[in-house]
């Protein structure tokens, strides 16, 4: 069992499989952030699966694949198949922008993926393009031309996830004042109509892009108030129905619409944090809001045994901080990019 210095039980590992992304979301990644991959730097599938086997033996129960855009990693379906068979795993999920999901949803489900979280910040094609800055994209980072369509492609990806049975399909919307906040009610309606579980995320000041978006921050309480006022109905808290993550969920009275908020800034949930992050280059990151990390790849490649890796993981868990330090200048460091930490 993995228990940190503050008595928190660590059961959840977010695993980034690539830093590359096919979007440049304004709160996540800057145009000049070069993400040209050097394959030697990435954990190979064999290294990653070995590490995950060790983590699961230590008590990790849930794994989420993320990135960058995880569907850009070649043969992700094969990786999912290998991970899904590892002993001790209770849940395998994926976070994606869904641009490539129409193509892969069925195969991922067959390979053992249980569910997906999809990032979608706008239902308006122009706002979608404004936030995701697709014009900055290098065409060679897209597998085919047909995958350059943007919002329509994401919506098709969402349908494919529903069809494939990757339930519940959760939608994550990062709310930015003056950019997409007027779409909050539309998103609630869209999610209700399509049977999606919508979560609103407060912008986090992680990395330079996240810092630049700090002025557009909208607190969760204001998001909830907007929903209540628009639908002229109360939101009542619901608990225990939608997973054990950091989201707080609410139900609109007299409707089947549940919504979640992830309020990392206005009401942080560090006391119940149950997660760690593994970067695509094999570093274990203790906290999204801090830059300290432990390089596990170096030990793997130096020939460490499983028992030695276990001990290194134990010592890393002991370094997990009590809470994030979102307001600290240290976060300007380029190493703290959301696109490398996996969100
Ligand atoms: N490419 C995938 C996707 O778009 O879902 C996975 C990686 S993305 C970094 C994971 C999540 O991080 C997304 O839901 C995104 O909205 C969130 N994220 C990135 N930067 C953020 C920021 N500054 N504040 C809040 N959420 C952020």
Boltz pocket constraint, residues with backbone or C-beta under 6 A from the ligand:
constraints:
  - pocket:
      binder: B
      contacts: [[A, 21], [A, 27], [A, 28], [A, 66], [A, 67], [A, 68], [A, 69], [A, 70], [A, 95], [A, 96], [A, 97], [A, 117], [A, 118], [A, 119], [A, 172], [A, 174], [A, 201], [A, 202], [A, 203], [A, 204], [A, 205], [A, 206], [A, 209], [A, 210], [A, 338], [A, 339], [A, 342], [A, 343]]
      max_distance: 6.0
